[in-house]
Amino acid sequence: MKVILAGFNLDYETIREWGEARPEVGNLTPETVAAAYARISRSPKPVQELRAVARREVERARQSNRSIVFEMGHSSIAEHAVFNIDVLGVSRLLVEEIEKFRLCSYTEKSQRYVLFGDDFTIPEEIRDSRLEKPYVGMIREQYRFYRRLYERLRPFIFERNADIGRDPANRSTLEGWAKEDARYIIPLATETQLGMTVNARNLELMLRRLAAHPLIEAKQCSRRLYEAAKNVAPSLIRYTEATPYDLQTRAALREEVSQRTAGLESGESGRRKEDREPVKLIRATPGSDERVLAALIHASSNLPFSRCLRIARRMDGSEKESLMKTALRNLSPHDAVLREFEHADLVFELVVSASCFAQLKRHRMATLTGQEYDPALGITVPPAVAAVGLEGAFREIVARTDDLHGDLKETAPAAAAYILTNAHRRRVALKVNARELYHIARLRADGYAQWDIRETAVRMIERARKAMPLTLMLAAGKDAFAERYGRTFPGESSVS
């Protein structure tokens, strides 16, 4: 066996400076790795020799990439070229679109840990319109109240958690709690930054999708991303224009759905309160526990799945519980459950704040689709805001924000959401398998999780456990895992 390090990330300035100091090296590009790996399947040469050839003959490597990726259609080759990209000065609204791409990695400036200034985006759709002045004025008022909230919340949280605050190491945590509650009043127009790691295949897809997005800011981001990467890997980033499918499909669906549901909307307007229910379990795989048990039997035997399913269905309650416990007995709070748990799915409909959604979208192994932010769904007000006597002022600012949002919907409908706050809600559909729900439980139902998404996660687990009690017997936050393990396995202790 031989394992060779073929490459690793370097800061671009380091690469540029080294290239200028050593011009004889030639082009420094991840395309050579992609070209070398593309040849593995058809060349008898060791891969390190293929990489050496590609480095010596960069233009030939590029031509090979064009042929293999775009003519033969082996697009996965482009995944071997990876970029680290700084994205600065973008709105929180646009970040939601960027982070829809699941096979990339993101680290974003956090409104939970950083006290934001009043930097915000004025979208081109609104700039120079009659609504620019009220738009700017409303956002500045939101930020003034944000700072007022923080100044009121900070001493309240320190006083309420005096036992924790005695340790200087916890001061930043308590300050963070004040920041995370104050942020509910600042807008989706808030400027932020993120670091993104993306391979060439996914970057090309991102460029096309952003180019097709109705927001001008998204189109601008597509162009800037292309400018940043095009000279580094021209053979792998080629089709960057919006396609008719991406340009037209969403709008066509909205139009047809609007026509088909127009009568229903007016006839069911009285059901709005029910529609605000924060967590609904829409569907679970029928016989979820038995399907997971069948998958465990299947992976531990040579039997066909159909027979494993019959065996699982014939087992009595104690037999089913025993087999599931065998699959979970050695689980620790940090282990991922076995992949067989992915055979059971759940579909939730959630009504979540923008703050909650910002965390929910990080779970990229799930399927998450959503509607636009909708003021009719109400807002999420942090309990601490009410506790310091500012809920009335909070809601008054939101009410005026909603009025301006209504005006923007008429003048610049695509950009209207910029003015909405982190407290505003949207309705989303989330499909997860049981294995992913375990992960969500550990991270989001934990006592250290942010309160908004923790409440959502706890409700999800409660509803899901009714559908698959055996499969989810140990689903809990890390802080509650030992207690749940002890009730499931009396007399035994979990591995910490």
TORGU-170382 format. One record per residue (C-alpha): residue in one letter; z, y, x. Coordinates in steps of 0.02 Angstrom, whole numbers, plus 50000, padded with zeros to 5 digits. Example, Ala and Ser with C-alpha at 12.3 -4.5 7.8 and 13.67 -1.06 7.14 Angstrom:
! residues 2
- res	c3	c2	c1
- A	50390	49775	50615
- S	50357	49947	50684
//
This chain:
! residues 496
- res	c3	c2	c1
- M	50000	50000	50000
- K	49961	50176	50057
- V	50008	50338	49969
- I	49932	50500	50032
- L	49976	50675	49974
- A	49806	50748	49927
- G	49865	50923	49884
- F	49994	51032	49800
- N	50011	51204	49725
- L	50005	51354	49840
- D	50026	51536	49794
- Y	49853	51615	49784
- E	49898	51756	49903
- T	49943	51624	50034
- I	49775	51538	50007
- R	49681	51703	50018
- E	49770	51760	50176
- W	49745	51591	50260
- G	49561	51591	50213
- E	49537	51765	50286
- A	49624	51712	50446
- R	49520	51553	50459
- P	49345	51595	50391
- E	49274	51439	50473
- V	49368	51336	50343
- G	49246	51394	50209
- N	49278	51388	50022
- L	49453	51340	49970
- T	49433	51269	49796
- P	49508	51129	49690
- E	49330	51077	49650
- T	49327	50971	49807
- V	49471	50863	49744
- A	49384	50842	49576
- A	49220	50795	49662
- A	49305	50670	49777
- Y	49399	50587	49635
- A	49239	50580	49532
- R	49159	50474	49668
- I	49300	50348	49677
- S	49224	50238	49544
- R	49056	50219	49633
- S	49094	50233	49818
- P	49167	50103	49935
- K	49240	50239	50048
- P	49428	50272	50049
- V	49471	50421	49942
- Q	49535	50525	50088
- E	49361	50511	50167
- L	49282	50565	50003
- R	49393	50718	50003
- A	49345	50758	50182
- V	49159	50748	50137
- A	49185	50861	49986
- R	49276	50991	50092
- R	49133	50994	50219
- E	48999	51007	50085
- V	49070	51118	49949
- E	48904	51163	49869
- R	48854	50981	49861
- A	49025	50943	49784
- R	48994	51077	49654
- Q	48826	51006	49610
- S	48905	50835	49592
- N	49036	50907	49474
- R	48903	50991	49367
- S	48808	50829	49353
- I	48957	50717	49318
- V	49053	50835	49202
- F	48915	50921	49106
- E	48766	50804	49114
- M	48852	50635	49110
- G	48995	50701	49002
- H	49140	50637	49108
- S	49248	50790	49069
- S	49408	50711	49129
- I	49353	50745	49308
- A	49387	50930	49277
- E	49570	50887	49246
- H	49594	50859	49433
- A	49570	51046	49466
- V	49729	51137	49421
- F	49767	51323	49412
- N	49929	51422	49409
- I	49897	51582	49314
- D	50008	51734	49288
- V	49983	51813	49117
- L	50062	51985	49098
- G	50065	52120	48966
- V	50022	52009	48819
- S	50102	52016	48647
- R	50219	51884	48580
- L	50091	51858	48443
- L	49956	51812	48569
- V	50076	51699	48665
- E	50086	51591	48509
- E	49898	51566	48519
- I	49897	51532	48706
- E	50036	51403	48693
- K	49944	51303	48559
- F	49858	51211	48702
- R	49969	51059	48722
- L	49911	50990	48890
- C	49961	51146	48986
- S	50130	51201	49052
- Y	50211	51369	49014
- T	50364	51465	49066
- E	50387	51625	48967
- K	50495	51779	48990
- S	50637	51741	48871
- Q	50702	51861	48740
- R	50862	51757	48743
- Y	50903	51799	48924
- V	50814	51964	48960
- L	50855	52131	48879
- F	50684	52199	48834
- G	50629	52380	48846
- D	50511	52454	48719
- D	50345	52395	48792
- F	50231	52338	48653
- T	50049	52310	48613
- I	49947	52431	48510
- P	49802	52320	48458
- E	49626	52388	48459
- E	49615	52351	48273
- I	49750	52483	48242
- R	49721	52605	48385
- D	49642	52769	48329
- S	49664	52723	48147
- R	49767	52820	48019
- L	49903	52688	48039
- E	49926	52701	48227
- K	50060	52835	48214
- P	50166	52747	48082
- Y	50141	52583	48177
- V	50208	52657	48339
- G	50348	52747	48247
- M	50405	52589	48159
- I	50408	52488	48319
- R	50507	52622	48410
- E	50632	52619	48268
- Q	50644	52429	48280
- Y	50682	52447	48465
- R	50813	52582	48438
- F	50900	52467	48317
- Y	50880	52321	48440
- R	50977	52418	48572
- R	51107	52470	48442
- L	51126	52289	48388
- Y	51149	52230	48566
- E	51282	52361	48602
- R	51376	52310	48444
- L	51352	52122	48465
- R	51400	52110	48648
- P	51586	52158	48630
- F	51597	52061	48466
- I	51535	51900	48548
- F	51648	51924	48699
- E	51798	51951	48586
- R	51755	51802	48475
- N	51734	51690	48628
- A	51874	51762	48735
- D	51925	51590	48798
- I	51750	51562	48869
- G	51732	51739	48932
- R	51883	51726	49046
- D	51774	51629	49168
- P	51656	51755	49252
- A	51525	51616	49264
- N	51508	51622	49074
- R	51478	51808	49058
- S	51288	51794	49068
- T	51293	51659	48934
- L	51389	51770	48814
- E	51276	51918	48851
- G	51130	51802	48814
- W	51203	51762	48643
- A	51205	51947	48604
- K	51026	51967	48664
- E	50963	51818	48566
- D	51034	51886	48404
- A	50978	52066	48435
- R	50799	52008	48466
- Y	50777	51961	48283
- I	50731	52143	48244
- I	50598	52170	48378
- P	50414	52142	48336
- L	50283	52013	48377
- A	50194	52159	48463
- T	50326	52151	48602
- E	50244	52133	48771
- T	50295	51985	48876
- Q	50234	51879	49022
- L	50218	51697	49064
- G	50169	51578	49201
- M	50041	51448	49151
- T	49983	51289	49236
- V	49819	51224	49167
- N	49681	51109	49225
- A	49500	51163	49221
- R	49455	51059	49069
- N	49592	51135	48963
- L	49561	51309	49031
- E	49380	51299	48975
- L	49437	51245	48801
- M	49564	51387	48798
- L	49429	51513	48844
- R	49317	51456	48701
- R	49455	51453	48571
- L	49525	51624	48620
- A	49349	51696	48621
- A	49330	51638	48440
- H	49499	51706	48383
- P	49496	51853	48262
- L	49618	51955	48367
- I	49535	52072	48491
- E	49680	52042	48611
- A	49638	51856	48611
- K	49456	51891	48653
- Q	49510	52007	48793
- C	49627	51873	48860
- S	49484	51747	48861
- R	49379	51864	48968
- R	49522	51902	49088
- L	49562	51718	49112
- Y	49380	51682	49148
- E	49369	51823	49275
- A	49523	51755	49363
- A	49456	51577	49380
- K	49267	51582	49378
- N	49239	51610	49564
- V	49367	51478	49613
- A	49290	51334	49514
- P	49119	51383	49447
- S	49061	51203	49435
- L	49202	51156	49315
- I	49218	51308	49202
- R	49049	51330	49122
- Y	49051	51334	48931
- T	49165	51480	48890
- E	49083	51561	48739
- A	49146	51538	48563
- T	49059	51398	48468
- P	49002	51412	48286
- Y	49131	51279	48242
- D	49274	51382	48313
- L	49206	51545	48245
- Q	49170	51493	48067
- T	49275	51342	48016
- R	49443	51427	47986
- A	49368	51570	47887
- A	49263	51450	47782
- L	49415	51343	47744
- R	49520	51494	47694
- E	49383	51555	47577
- E	49358	51387	47491
- V	49544	51351	47479
- S	49573	51525	47406
- Q	49445	51491	47271
- R	49515	51320	47229
- T	49698	51376	47223
- A	49679	51547	47140
- G	49736	51482	46970
- L	49878	51381	47043
- E	49946	51530	47137
- S	49968	51634	46980
- G	50031	51488	46877
- E	50165	51437	47001
- S	50229	51606	47059
- G	50399	51569	46983
- R	50430	51428	47107
- R	50445	51543	47258
- K	50630	51507	47288
- E	50595	51321	47300
- D	50454	51357	47421
- R	50576	51440	47540
- E	50675	51279	47568
- P	50692	51276	47757
- V	50670	51089	47789
- K	50578	50964	47682
- L	50536	50786	47732
- I	50362	50766	47657
- R	50324	50590	47715
- A	50391	50450	47823
- T	50303	50291	47876
- P	50338	50162	47739
- G	50458	50029	47802
- S	50490	50131	47960
- D	50634	50026	48024
- E	50535	49866	48000
- R	50383	49938	48089
- V	50487	49988	48240
- L	50570	49816	48241
- A	50398	49735	48230
- A	50341	49839	48378
- L	50495	49783	48477
- I	50459	49601	48435
- H	50275	49624	48478
- A	50312	49698	48649
- S	50438	49560	48687
- S	50330	49412	48635
- N	50151	49347	48630
- L	50138	49357	48441
- P	50008	49460	48347
- F	50076	49617	48266
- S	50045	49555	48089
- R	50159	49406	48120
- C	50290	49518	48203
- L	50290	49627	48049
- R	50316	49475	47936
- I	50461	49419	48046
- A	50541	49592	48039
- R	50525	49596	47849
- R	50606	49424	47831
- M	50756	49471	47937
- D	50916	49509	47842
- G	51012	49671	47867
- S	51127	49608	48004
- E	50981	49533	48101
- K	50884	49695	48093
- E	51035	49795	48149
- S	51068	49675	48293
- L	50890	49687	48361
- M	50888	49877	48346
- K	51056	49888	48433
- T	50988	49782	48575
- A	50850	49911	48596
- L	50977	50054	48599
- R	51135	49980	48678
- N	51108	50046	48854
- L	51042	50216	48800
- S	51118	50371	48880
- P	51107	50551	48816
- H	50966	50582	48939
- D	50859	50427	48915
- A	50699	50427	48815
- V	50701	50286	48688
- L	50570	50149	48705
- R	50389	50190	48664
- E	50394	50066	48521
- F	50487	50200	48423
- E	50323	50297	48414
- H	50263	50176	48279
- A	50366	50270	48147
- D	50307	50444	48095
- L	50384	50584	47995
- V	50302	50739	47922
- F	50411	50891	47888
- E	50373	51056	47806
- L	50480	51192	47883
- V	50507	51375	47843
- V	50558	51452	48009
- S	50584	51623	48085
- A	50474	51683	48227
- S	50622	51656	48343
- C	50641	51477	48286
- F	50454	51446	48295
- A	50449	51509	48474
- Q	50560	51362	48522
- L	50484	51236	48403
- K	50310	51258	48476
- R	50373	51199	48645
- H	50378	51021	48579
- R	50198	50984	48624
- M	50202	50797	48591
- A	50218	50839	48407
- T	50080	50895	48289
- L	50117	51072	48231
- T	50007	51170	48110
- G	50056	51328	48021
- Q	50020	51467	47901
- E	50024	51653	47937
- Y	50189	51745	47940
- D	50232	51788	47761
- P	50359	51924	47714
- A	50374	51842	47543
- L	50467	51699	47628
- G	50609	51818	47670
- I	50692	51840	47839
- T	50821	51754	47947
- V	50969	51867	47986
- P	51087	51807	48123
- P	51263	51782	48053
- A	51333	51890	48194
- V	51230	52038	48131
- A	51320	52027	47964
- A	51487	52003	48053
- V	51470	52170	48144
- G	51424	52259	47983
- L	51240	52292	48020
- E	51151	52173	47901
- G	51115	52313	47777
- A	51034	52422	47910
- F	50941	52270	47975
- R	50868	52231	47804
- E	50823	52413	47773
- I	50716	52418	47931
- V	50636	52253	47883
- A	50596	52321	47709
- R	50503	52470	47784
- T	50419	52352	47907
- D	50358	52249	47760
- D	50287	52404	47675
- L	50188	52449	47831
- H	50132	52268	47849
- G	50058	52280	47675
- D	49959	52435	47725
- L	49900	52350	47884
- K	49841	52198	47785
- E	49719	52314	47696
- T	49662	52411	47850
- A	49672	52284	47992
- P	49714	52114	47915
- A	49696	52013	48075
- A	49819	52126	48166
- A	49947	52152	48028
- A	50069	52023	48099
- Y	50099	52126	48257
- I	50221	52236	48161
- L	50326	52091	48094
- T	50490	52048	48177
- N	50565	51892	48251
- A	50664	51876	48090
- H	50508	51853	47984
- R	50462	51679	47930
- R	50313	51566	47919
- R	50286	51395	47842
- V	50232	51255	47959
- A	50195	51070	47949
- L	50269	50963	48089
- K	50224	50782	48120
- V	50333	50687	48243
- N	50364	50506	48283
- A	50540	50438	48295
- R	50538	50443	48485
- E	50495	50628	48487
- L	50627	50662	48354
- Y	50757	50586	48472
- H	50700	50712	48603
- I	50710	50856	48479
- A	50884	50797	48428
- R	50951	50793	48606
- L	50884	50965	48648
- R	50891	51062	48485
- A	51036	50985	48386
- D	51150	51005	48536
- G	51297	51125	48527
- Y	51221	51229	48668
- A	51056	51251	48577
- Q	51013	51418	48496
- W	51090	51421	48322
- D	50930	51449	48222
- I	50833	51300	48287
- R	50992	51197	48293
- E	51014	51218	48105
- T	50833	51165	48079
- A	50849	51014	48194
- V	51010	50955	48112
- R	50930	50962	47939
- M	50777	50868	48003
- I	50885	50728	48074
- E	50989	50715	47915
- R	50834	50693	47808
- A	50746	50579	47931
- R	50895	50463	47950
- K	50888	50425	47763
- A	50710	50362	47787
- M	50744	50259	47944
- P	50932	50234	47967
- L	50919	50096	48097
- T	50785	50179	48203
- L	50881	50344	48211
- M	51057	50275	48224
- L	51086	50366	48390
- A	50985	50524	48358
- A	51102	50670	48395
- G	51129	50818	48509
- K	51191	50777	48683
- D	51363	50845	48639
- A	51380	50726	48490
- F	51300	50574	48572
- A	51460	50493	48638
- E	51545	50503	48468
- R	51394	50429	48377
- Y	51375	50294	48510
- G	51559	50248	48490
- R	51538	50227	48301
- T	51382	50122	48326
- F	51453	50014	48466
- P	51643	50007	48437
- G	51739	49971	48595
- E	51590	50011	48708
- S	51559	50173	48803
- S	51390	50252	48831
- V	51319	50286	49002
- S	51341	50473	49034
//
